[in-house]
Structure formats: C-alpha cells, structure tokens
Amino acid sequence: MRPHRAFSPVIQEQVELFGPEAKHLLEVLRARPGDKLTLFDGKGTEATAIIEAVASGHLRLKVVEKRQASREPPVPVELYVALLKGDKLSEVVRAATELGVSKIILIITVHSVAKEMGESKLQRLRRVAVEAAKQSERSLVPLVAGPIPISEVPGVKQGLVAHPGTSRLVQEILPPGSPVSLATGPEGGFSDAEVLLLEAKGFTRVSLGPRILRAETAAISLVSLVTAGAGV
Ligand code: SAH
C-alpha cells in the first residue's frame, strides 16, 4: 500500500502535526509510531517521514527524505468560476484541483444567484482543495480566492471563456504555450456584456459542445480539456 499523505505547510527535519490533519491520521487511518507517511507542503516539496511518537491529537514525525515533486501542468492553469448555488462550488473545487489548476478565483456576475460568500464557506472550499490535492497526489494546493466582481478580472495572456452558441473549440486553440486562464459562468450564464468584457481582457470564446451543461459540469469539462485532454 502507498504511504498515507499528510499536509504540512513547513517541512523540516522534524514535523509536528496537530488539528484535523492529525485527527484524521490517528482516528481514521489509525496511524501508529513506525508508520511511513508522505508529507507535502502544497508548494512543490514532498518528503518521506516516519512517525516517531503519537499523543491525543498530535503526531511527531522524522523526515528521512525530501524531494521536489512534479505532477503539475507545465504552465499554470487558473479558473475563474462564477458563484454558484448551494454547495456546487465544492464539486468544482474538488475536480479542478484533481485536474491540476493552480488557482480558483470566484467571480460575481449579473446572473449569479449568490452575490457573496461568507468567510466560513470560503474556508470550507480551501479545505476541499487541500483534501483533493492530497487524494490526487498533487504537490501544489490551488489557491482559492475571491469572490471578486467580474469587472475586476485582470488582463490575461491567454484565456478561454466557455459560452454556449460559440463555434470555436478548445482543441482549436490549445495546446497552450503560456499560462492559461479559464472562465465559466453561473446557472443563468454570462451576459453578452460580460463576455465582451472578458474578451477585452484577453479571453477567447469557446464551445463545450451543442448541449447546455450545468455550470459545474461546464467548469470541470473546460479544465479537463485543457489538462487531462492534453495529458498534463
Ligand atoms: N442559461 C444559460 C446557460 C448557462 S450554463 C444559457 O442558456 O445561455 C452555465 C455556464 O456553463 C455558462 O455560462 C458557460 O460558461 C458554461 N456552458 C454550459 N454549456 C456550455 C456549452 N455548451 N458551451 C460553452 N459553455 C457552456
């Protein structure tokens, strides 16, 4: 069996784990002294560590080997995704993390039903990103940022905005040679003005096929075409 993975923002010779990370290892995975773990810091470093001691809610580890891990796409892929109803963004964050995005930026659009997001919900999404990074053996945990009004999306080098009724396909524009930014809309879609705004910032409209996808399916499909579809 592969060693369990644990997240530690700092990886030194000795690492202490507390909080939910320690609780999960001890109570769910039944980690014990002598067990081997893989640590990752979310910034590209991985390490093999041995559990030296455990106490209630606390583990002490000894790092035996440290390395740079690379399971990241060769260019950063970021996703601008509109605020969605209920807990659908968790699904998007989980899948987009598995698929290799480095940043997820939530955007507020005219047709978004939700117009804001509380700090606790944002924290939950960040936790989903950590869990998904761990599960998919990524070395980097994507940043989850925002929400920002769509007007504050910065100019991008290369961008794709998914918009129904477009004829160009993602495959006609990729593979990307430079960082790529992706954008998908809310349940009600982007307004025409919003698509024009994104085009002015460097995004090109793309189609995800002749069917209208749910907002969360669209976000996941677009990321998947760019990373999994290119094998990166
Ligand atoms: N009610 C809207 C559809 C919104 S779908 C309308 O009829 O226009 C939600 C989001 O998913 C859209 O803003 C878009 O970014 C994306 N999307 C869904 N299906 C798509 C498709 N076939 N092609 C491109 N983008 C799509």
Boltz pocket constraint, residues with backbone or C-beta under 6 A from the ligand:
constraints:
  - pocket:
      binder: B
      contacts: [[A, 161], [A, 162], [A, 163], [A, 164], [A, 165], [A, 183], [A, 184], [A, 185], [A, 186], [A, 187], [A, 188], [A, 189], [A, 190], [A, 206], [A, 207], [A, 208], [A, 209], [A, 210], [A, 211], [A, 212], [A, 213], [A, 214], [A, 215], [A, 218], [A, 219]]
      max_distance: 6.0
